[in-house]
C-alpha cells in the first residue's frame, strides 16, 4: 500500500481522499494553503501548503484535487520540488482500459466512469463521478468534467475547459480551451475558446 497526499482539503479533496482509499492506497493527509497546519479534516491531518510541498525531502505522490482548471494549473506550476510525483489515479469501479486509451500524468478518473476506446487525456484532467466518454475523444490538460457528463465520440475538449454536471456534448463537437459548458447543457455545435454556453440546446451566455 502506497501513501498518497492530496492538495485541496475542500469538498472535492475530501471526495478524492475517499477515492484514494477505495483504490487500495493510504492517504497521508492534505496539503492546502488555506487550512491550518496539523488541523484534522475527515480524520486526516493537514500537512501544510505549497511551501511545505516544495521543501518536502522524501518522494511523495500527490493528487491535486481542485475543480477549477485555472487554479489547478497554477498550483501545479508552483510546485517545483522534483521529489513530488503526480500519479494517474483510476477508481477500481471505473471502466477504463489503459491499453486502448492514453492517460496523462496527474489525471483522476472517479467511480462509475465509462471510457470506450481511442481516448486521450492530457495531464491533470479530472473526470468526476459517472461520466461516459465515447470513442476517439481528446481532452486537453487541466480540463474538468463534473459528475454525470456524457461525451459522444470524436469530441475535442481543449485545455482548461470546464464541463458542468450533467452536460451532454454531441458527436464531433469541439470545445475550445478555457471554455465553460454549464450544468445540464446539450452542446450541438462548436464552442469557441473562453466562451460560456448554457441551456438546451447550448447557447452563448449573455455577456
PyMOL commands that set and color helices and strands:
alter all, ss='L'
color gray80, all
select helices_A, chain A and resi 11-22+50-55+69-78
alter helices_A, ss='H'
color red, helices_A
select strands_A, chain A and resi 3-7+26-31+40-41+44-45+60-64+84-85+89-90+102-103+108-109+114-115+120-121+126-127+132-133+138-139+144-145+150-151+156-157+162-163+168-169+174-175+180-181+186-187+196-198+203-204
alter strands_A, ss='S'
color yellow, strands_A
deselect
rebuild
show_as cartoon
